[in-house]
Amino acid sequence: PPRVVCSSTCYRAETDTGRDPWGLYRVHQFTKVEMFGVTAAERGTESEELLDEFLALQKEIFSELGLHYRVLDMPTEELGLPAYRKFDIEAWMPGRGKFGEVRGG
């Protein structure tokens, strides 16, 4: 299937208030890299296979960077309307003394 990656600078209206909403570390400006793919539905497993491929690639990148991370399989109430499954990746942040989101989607 076709695979595309894009990078963009993102801005949030809200900034970190010192309190983490829902356990997230919020910043005003950040750079986001997203991976997209388009699959056929011939066997019915293509979409899940591509999602697994994207997750494996991200795990490989974080491992090669030497980051201590964990993968969260998000519950359905955390998903947006078009999503049926979502993984977040959190890395250990020694300065904060806890894990923080480094990848979501």
N, C-alpha and C positions, 0 to 999 in steps of 0.2 A: 504493500500500500504506500501511497505518497506520504512522506514525512516532511514537516516544515518546522523550523525553529525561528522564533522572533525575539527580539530584545527591545524593551521600551522603558523609558523613565516614567515612573508613576508618582502621583501626588495624592495625599489624603488630606482632607480638610481638617481632620482631628489629628492631634499629635499626642505623644506620650505624656500622660498626666502624672506619672509616677505610680499609677495603679494599672495593672494589666487586665484589660477586659477579656474575659473568658480565657485567661492564661496566655494571651498573645502579647508580644512585644511590638508596639505600634510606633512607627516612625513616619515623619511627614513626607519625605522623599526617599525613593528606593528604585533600584533597577530590577526589572523582572524579565526573566527568560522563560518563555513558554514553548512547549512542544505540542504540535498538532499532527493528526493523522486522519486520513480518510480510508475507511475499509469497506469492503463489499460485505454482503450478508449471505454468502453462498453456503457456509457450514453453520453459521450462527455463533461461531466462537472467535471470529476475526477481531472484533472490537476488544474483547477481553485479552486476547493474545497481544495486541498492540499496546494496551495499557500495561501489561506485564513487562513488555519490552522497554517501555519508557521508564517504568519504575526500576528495573534492573540497571538501566543506563545511569540513572541518578544515583543509585546506591554505589555503583562503581566509581562515579566521580567523587562522591563524598568520602569513600574509602581511600581512594588515591590521594585525596587532600589530607588524609590523616585525621579526619573529624570523627569524634564519637557522636553517633547519631542514632535516632530511633525512628521507625516508621509507624505512623498511626493510621489504621483503617477507620476512616471517619464514619460515625453513625448517620443514619438516614436524615435525621433532623438537622444535620450540619451541611447537607447538600443543597446546591442551587437547583432551580427548576429543571434545567436540561441534563443534570448529572444523575447517573444511577450508582456511581461509586467514586470515591475520592480518597486519596492518600495524602497526608501531610507528613513532612519530614522535619524533625526537630533536631538541632545540634546542641551539644552541651556547651554552655556559655559560662566559663569559669568566673568571669567578672560579675555575673548575675547570680551565680551559685545554683543555676537550674537550667533546664532545657528551654530553648526558644525556637520558634518556627523559622526555618530557613527556606522552606518550600511548601507550598500548598497548591492544591488543584487537582 
